[in-house]
């Protein structure tokens, strides 16, 4: 009986030490996990950025979980949404200004009388044929080749317009009628400022 009590006490002590060590370890791991971006997210944004290596003006892309969530919302309503419809619905879900889209991504630089503010372009590709994620990323890179025509500034009369670009990207998938459909969406934003030309 006495032996059982001693064993029980010893086991309790071992468990208490294990729990304290476990809590201490979890605290450290939690901090590290918060700092690490999702691998797939980093990869697609990095691929789009790397593709612009030789572009005069670059559009830095980051993975946007809000964009991913917006895509999921659209697919919850209609899991068979095509790419064009997805792009139009993302404009609404994200609250983007539908009246001022970029024209073919680079057309904004050619617009006469541009004003300060932002313009956006949403582009979506989808695939339900089972192509790899890498193949879809390559397709998006090709679709965004017009980014190479972006300009940093333009002078009209005595006004100089300056343009800066940012890009958000996200991926998601949905299963519909036994087929898996993958989507990639990008939102390119052009911010314009103006000043008197020198």
C-alpha positions as CSV (number, residue, x, y, z in Angstrom):
1,X,0.0,0.0,0.0
2,X,2.8,2.3,1.0
3,X,4.6,1.4,-2.3
4,X,1.5,2.4,-4.3
5,X,1.3,5.8,-2.7
6,X,5.0,6.4,-3.4
7,X,4.6,5.4,-7.0
8,X,1.5,7.6,-7.4
9,X,3.3,10.5,-5.9
10,X,6.4,10.0,-8.2
11,X,4.2,9.7,-11.3
12,X,2.3,12.9,-10.3
13,X,5.7,14.7,-10.0
14,X,6.8,13.4,-13.5
15,X,3.5,14.5,-15.1
16,X,3.7,18.0,-13.5
17,X,7.3,18.5,-14.8
18,X,6.2,17.2,-18.3
19,X,3.3,19.6,-18.4
20,X,5.4,22.6,-17.4
21,X,8.0,21.7,-20.1
22,X,5.2,21.2,-22.6
23,X,3.7,24.6,-21.9
24,X,7.2,26.2,-22.1
25,X,7.8,24.6,-25.5
26,X,4.4,25.5,-26.9
27,X,5.0,29.2,-26.1
28,X,8.2,29.2,-28.1
29,X,6.7,27.4,-31.0
30,X,3.7,29.6,-31.2
31,X,5.9,32.7,-31.7
32,X,7.8,31.0,-34.5
33,X,4.6,29.8,-36.2
34,X,3.2,33.3,-36.2
35,X,6.3,34.6,-38.1
36,X,6.3,31.9,-40.8
37,X,4.1,32.7,-43.9
38,X,2.3,29.8,-45.5
39,X,4.6,28.1,-48.0
40,X,2.2,28.0,-50.9
41,X,1.2,31.6,-50.4
42,X,4.8,32.8,-50.5
43,X,5.6,30.7,-53.6
44,X,2.9,32.1,-55.9
45,X,3.6,35.7,-54.9
46,X,7.3,35.1,-55.3
47,X,6.8,33.5,-58.7
48,X,4.8,36.5,-59.9
49,X,7.5,38.9,-58.6
50,X,10.3,36.9,-60.1
51,X,8.6,36.9,-63.5
52,X,8.9,40.7,-63.5
53,X,12.7,40.7,-62.9
54,X,13.4,42.5,-66.2
55,X,10.4,44.9,-66.1
56,X,11.2,48.6,-65.9
57,X,8.4,49.1,-63.4
58,X,7.5,46.3,-61.1
59,X,4.3,45.4,-59.4
60,X,5.1,43.8,-56.0
61,X,2.7,40.9,-55.3
62,X,1.8,39.6,-51.8
63,X,-0.6,36.8,-50.9
64,X,-3.9,38.2,-49.6
65,X,-6.0,36.0,-47.4
66,X,-8.9,38.5,-47.7
67,X,-8.9,37.9,-51.4
68,X,-8.9,34.1,-50.8
69,X,-11.8,34.5,-48.4
70,X,-13.7,36.6,-51.0
71,X,-13.2,33.9,-53.6
72,X,-14.5,31.3,-51.2
73,X,-17.6,33.4,-50.5
74,X,-18.3,33.6,-54.2
75,X,-17.9,29.8,-54.6
76,X,-20.2,29.1,-51.6
77,X,-23.0,30.8,-53.6
78,X,-22.1,29.2,-56.9
79,X,-19.5,26.5,-57.0
80,X,-19.6,26.4,-60.9
81,X,-18.5,30.1,-61.2
82,X,-16.4,30.7,-64.3
83,X,-13.3,33.0,-64.3
84,X,-15.1,36.1,-65.8
85,X,-18.0,35.9,-63.3
86,X,-15.6,35.3,-60.4
87,X,-13.7,38.5,-61.4
88,X,-16.9,40.6,-61.5
89,X,-18.2,39.2,-58.2
90,X,-14.8,39.8,-56.5
91,X,-15.1,43.5,-57.5
92,X,-18.4,43.6,-55.6
93,X,-17.4,41.4,-52.6
94,X,-14.1,43.4,-52.1
95,X,-15.9,46.7,-52.6
96,X,-13.6,47.9,-55.4
97,X,-14.5,50.9,-57.6
98,X,-16.1,49.4,-60.7
99,X,-16.0,52.7,-62.5
100,X,-12.3,53.0,-62.7
101,X,-10.7,49.7,-63.8
102,X,-7.3,49.7,-65.4
103,X,-7.7,49.1,-69.1
104,X,-5.6,46.1,-70.2
105,X,-3.6,46.7,-67.0
106,X,-1.5,49.4,-68.7
107,X,-4.1,51.6,-70.3
108,X,-4.3,53.9,-67.3
109,X,-0.9,55.4,-68.2
110,X,-2.4,56.5,-71.6
111,X,-5.5,58.0,-70.2
112,X,-5.8,61.8,-70.8
113,X,-6.5,63.9,-67.7
114,X,-5.8,61.2,-65.1
115,X,-6.6,62.3,-61.6
116,X,-5.1,61.4,-58.2
117,X,-6.5,58.2,-56.7
118,X,-6.6,54.5,-57.3
119,X,-7.7,52.2,-60.1
120,X,-7.8,48.4,-59.9
121,X,-7.9,45.5,-62.2
122,X,-9.1,42.0,-61.2
123,X,-8.0,39.0,-63.2
124,X,-9.0,35.4,-62.6
125,X,-8.0,32.1,-64.1
126,X,-9.6,28.8,-63.4
127,X,-9.0,25.2,-64.3
128,X,-10.9,22.0,-63.8
129,X,-8.8,19.7,-66.1
130,X,-6.4,18.7,-63.3
131,X,-3.4,20.7,-64.4
132,X,-0.7,21.2,-61.8
133,X,-0.5,24.3,-59.6
134,X,2.8,25.3,-61.4
135,X,1.0,25.2,-64.8
136,X,-1.7,27.5,-63.5
137,X,0.9,29.9,-62.1
138,X,2.6,29.9,-65.4
139,X,-0.7,30.7,-67.1
140,X,-1.2,33.7,-64.8
141,X,2.3,35.0,-65.4
142,X,1.6,34.9,-69.1
143,X,-1.8,36.7,-68.6
144,X,0.0,39.4,-66.7
145,X,2.6,40.2,-69.4
146,X,1.0,43.6,-69.9
147,X,2.5,44.6,-66.6
148,X,5.8,44.9,-68.5
149,X,4.2,48.0,-70.3
150,X,3.5,49.8,-67.0
151,X,5.1,53.3,-66.7
152,X,6.2,55.1,-63.5
153,X,5.3,58.6,-64.7
154,X,3.8,60.7,-67.5
155,X,3.8,64.4,-68.1
156,X,0.8,66.2,-69.7
157,X,1.1,69.9,-70.1
158,X,2.6,71.3,-66.9
159,X,1.4,68.3,-64.8
160,X,3.5,65.3,-64.0
161,X,1.6,62.1,-63.1
162,X,3.4,59.4,-61.0
163,X,2.2,55.8,-60.8
164,X,2.9,53.2,-58.3
165,X,1.6,49.6,-58.4
166,X,0.8,46.9,-56.0
167,X,-0.7,43.4,-56.5
168,X,-2.6,40.9,-54.4
169,X,-2.8,37.3,-55.3
170,X,-4.7,34.3,-53.9
171,X,-5.6,30.7,-54.8
172,X,-8.5,28.5,-53.8
173,X,-10.3,25.4,-55.1
174,X,-13.8,23.9,-55.0
175,X,-15.2,20.5,-55.8
176,X,-18.2,20.5,-58.0
177,X,-19.9,17.5,-59.5
178,X,-16.9,15.3,-58.6
179,X,-14.4,17.6,-60.3
180,X,-11.8,19.8,-58.5
181,X,-11.6,23.3,-59.9
182,X,-8.7,25.6,-59.0
183,X,-8.8,29.4,-59.1
184,X,-6.1,32.0,-59.0
185,X,-7.1,35.7,-58.7
186,X,-5.0,38.8,-58.8
187,X,-5.9,42.4,-58.0
188,X,-3.6,45.0,-59.4
189,X,-3.9,48.5,-58.0
190,X,-2.4,51.6,-59.6
191,X,-2.1,54.7,-57.3
192,X,-1.7,58.0,-59.0
193,X,-0.3,61.2,-57.7
194,X,0.3,64.5,-59.6
195,X,2.5,67.5,-59.2
196,X,3.5,70.5,-61.3
197,X,6.2,69.5,-63.8
198,X,9.7,70.9,-63.3
